[in-house]
Amino acid sequence: MRPALLLLTDSRLPAGGHAHSGGAERAVTSGAVHDVPSLAHFLRGRLRTAGAVAAALTAACTHASAGGGTVSWEALDAEVDARTASPAQREASRTQGRLLLRVARRIWPSPVLDELARAIPSPHHPLALGAAAHAAGCTPEEAALAAAYHAVTGPATAAVRLLGLDPVSVHAVLATLTPDLTAVATHACRPSDPLTPLEALGALPACSAPALDALAEQHARAEVRLFIS
């Protein structure tokens, strides 16, 4: 594994990821997540829906960044928008994308990152992660894995803080997700040939997670909350 990939997936990267629970806080408040087994169920569902979509979009952005030509960031951003039904989740994605882009431009200066910043100052998180992964020398497969990992580790860490769960037990759950993470990342990078670039964008997964959307909107209206999302 490339050291750069470890940096991108490190919760200590000052990109604001630690302030987002990925729906875990509202799931805890509602009682849907209340112990380690229910958290494991939540994480598996999130990985196979929102995580799978984020992984595929991130891989597509990394692939586009490596193409050597002008990247249609607006089209890619629109694809993320179309797959993010909840306004609260769209806002959270753009907040995290903007912060990650700012950090990545300082750590891995790159024309691709500069181009993205000019085109979309507050890009969705998959765009920023995909471009940052390319600038850091990662492959689309590695970028997809980082996105899938991000989809579950944030909520898992949030649940430890919210419920006082045993961190070792929670990380044991994350360890059991290793085959699922690999499968999601592999599927995200399946060849798009003979599709044209625009057709390939339309062929990206669009798994829905209505429960996550509902949790995000409830969380946005909550008067008291620990996490931004």
C-alpha positions in Angstrom: 0.0 0.0 0.0 1.3 3.4 -0.9 2.2 5.7 2.0 0.1 8.4 0.3 -3.0 6.2 0.6 -2.4 5.8 4.3 -2.3 9.6 4.6 -5.6 10.0 2.7 -7.4 7.5 4.9 -5.9 8.7 8.2 -8.6 10.3 10.4 -5.9 12.7 11.6 -5.6 14.3 8.2 -6.8 17.9 8.8 -9.6 17.8 6.3 -12.5 17.9 8.8 -13.6 14.3 8.4 -13.7 13.7 12.1 -16.6 16.2 12.4 -18.9 14.0 10.3 -20.6 10.9 11.5 -22.0 9.7 8.2 -25.5 9.3 9.6 -24.3 7.4 12.7 -25.3 10.1 15.2 -28.9 10.2 14.1 -29.0 6.4 13.9 -27.9 6.3 17.5 -30.5 8.9 18.5 -33.2 6.9 16.8 -32.1 3.7 18.5 -31.3 2.0 15.2 -27.7 1.7 16.3 -27.3 0.9 20.0 -24.6 -1.8 20.3 -21.8 -3.4 18.3 -24.0 -5.8 16.3 -26.4 -3.1 15.3 -23.4 -0.9 14.3 -22.0 -3.7 12.2 -25.3 -4.0 10.4 -25.4 -0.2 9.8 -21.8 -0.2 8.4 -22.4 -3.1 6.0 -25.5 -1.3 4.7 -23.7 2.0 4.3 -20.8 0.4 2.5 -22.9 -1.4 0.0 -24.9 1.7 -0.9 -23.4 5.1 -0.2 -19.9 3.6 0.0 -20.2 1.7 -3.3 -21.4 4.9 -5.1 -18.6 7.0 -3.5 -16.0 4.4 -4.5 -17.0 4.3 -8.1 -17.2 8.1 -8.4 -13.8 8.5 -6.7 -12.2 5.9 -9.0 -13.8 7.7 -12.1 -12.3 11.0 -10.9 -8.9 9.5 -10.4 -9.0 7.9 -13.9 -10.1 11.1 -15.5 -7.3 13.0 -13.7 -4.8 10.6 -15.2 -6.1 11.0 -18.7 -3.8 13.9 -19.6 -6.5 16.1 -21.1 -9.1 18.5 -19.7 -11.3 16.9 -17.1 -15.0 17.7 -17.2 -15.3 18.4 -13.5 -18.7 20.0 -13.9 -20.0 16.7 -15.5 -18.5 14.6 -12.7 -19.8 16.9 -10.0 -23.3 16.7 -11.6 -23.1 12.9 -11.4 -22.4 13.1 -7.7 -25.3 15.6 -7.2 -27.7 13.3 -9.1 -26.8 10.4 -6.9 -27.1 12.3 -3.6 -30.8 12.8 -3.0 -30.6 14.4 0.4 -29.7 18.2 0.4 -28.1 17.7 3.8 -25.8 15.0 2.4 -25.0 17.1 -0.6 -23.9 19.9 1.7 -21.8 17.6 3.9 -20.2 16.2 0.8 -19.2 19.6 -0.5 -18.0 20.7 2.9 -15.7 17.7 3.1 -14.6 18.1 -0.5 -13.7 21.7 -0.1 -11.6 21.0 3.0 -9.9 18.0 1.5 -9.1 19.9 -1.7 -7.5 22.7 0.4 -5.3 20.3 2.3 -4.4 18.2 -0.7 -3.2 21.3 -2.7 -0.7 22.0 0.1 0.5 18.4 0.5 0.5 17.3 -3.1 0.7 20.4 -5.3 -0.7 19.5 -8.7 -2.2 21.1 -11.8 -5.1 18.7 -11.6 -6.0 20.0 -8.1 -5.6 23.6 -9.2 -7.9 23.0 -12.2 -10.5 21.4 -9.9 -10.3 24.3 -7.5 -10.8 26.8 -10.3 -13.7 24.8 -11.9 -15.6 24.0 -8.6 -14.4 25.7 -5.4 -16.5 23.4 -3.3 -16.5 20.0 -5.1 -18.2 16.9 -3.8 -16.0 14.8 -1.7 -15.5 12.0 -4.3 -14.1 14.6 -6.8 -11.6 16.0 -4.3 -10.6 12.5 -3.1 -10.2 11.2 -6.7 -8.1 14.2 -7.7 -6.0 14.1 -4.5 -5.4 10.4 -5.0 -4.1 11.0 -8.5 -1.9 13.9 -7.3 -0.5 11.6 -4.6 0.4 8.9 -7.1 -2.4 6.4 -6.3 -4.3 4.3 -8.8 -8.1 4.4 -9.3 -8.3 1.0 -7.4 -6.5 2.5 -4.5 -8.7 5.6 -4.6 -11.8 3.5 -4.6 -10.5 1.6 -1.6 -9.9 4.9 0.2 -13.5 6.0 -0.5 -15.0 2.7 0.7 -12.8 2.8 3.8 -13.9 6.4 4.5 -17.6 5.4 4.2 -17.3 3.0 7.2 -14.5 4.3 9.5 -16.1 7.7 10.1 -19.4 6.3 11.3 -17.6 3.6 13.3 -15.4 6.1 15.1 -18.5 8.3 15.7 -20.4 5.4 17.3 -17.5 4.8 19.7 -17.7 8.4 20.9 -21.5 8.5 21.0 -22.2 5.2 22.7 -19.0 4.6 24.6 -18.5 1.3 22.7 -15.4 -0.8 23.2 -13.0 0.5 20.5 -11.4 -2.9 20.1 -14.8 -4.6 19.4 -15.6 -1.9 16.9 -12.3 -2.3 15.1 -12.9 -6.0 15.0 -16.1 -5.3 13.1 -14.1 -3.1 10.7 -11.6 -6.0 10.2 -14.4 -8.3 9.3 -15.4 -5.9 6.5 -12.1 -6.3 4.7 -13.5 -8.6 2.1 -16.4 -6.3 1.5 -14.2 -3.3 1.2 -12.0 -5.1 -1.4 -15.1 -6.3 -3.3 -16.6 -2.8 -3.4 -13.3 -1.2 -4.6 -12.8 -3.9 -7.2 -16.3 -3.5 -8.6 -15.9 0.3 -8.6 -13.0 -0.1 -11.1 -14.5 -2.5 -13.6 -13.5 -1.5 -17.2 -15.9 0.9 -18.9 -14.8 -0.1 -22.5 -16.4 0.0 -25.0 -18.4 2.8 -23.5 -17.7 6.4 -24.3 -16.7 8.6 -21.4 -20.2 10.1 -21.1 -21.8 6.7 -21.3 -19.4 5.4 -18.7 -20.5 8.2 -16.3 -24.1 7.2 -16.8 -23.2 3.6 -16.1 -21.7 4.4 -12.6 -23.7 2.8 -9.8 -26.6 4.7 -8.3 -27.5 2.6 -5.2 -30.0 4.4 -3.1 -30.2 4.5 0.7 -33.5 6.2 1.7 -32.9 5.5 5.4 -29.6 7.3 5.3 -31.2 10.2 3.4 -33.9 10.5 6.1 -31.4 10.3 8.9 -29.4 13.1 7.3 -32.4 15.4 7.0 -33.4 14.7 10.5 -29.9 15.4 11.7 -29.8 18.7 9.8 -32.9 19.9 11.7 -31.8 18.7 15.1 -31.2 21.5 17.7 -28.5 19.5 19.6 -25.9 17.5 17.8 -22.3 16.5 18.2 -21.4 16.0 14.6 -22.0 18.2 11.5 -23.6 15.3 9.6 
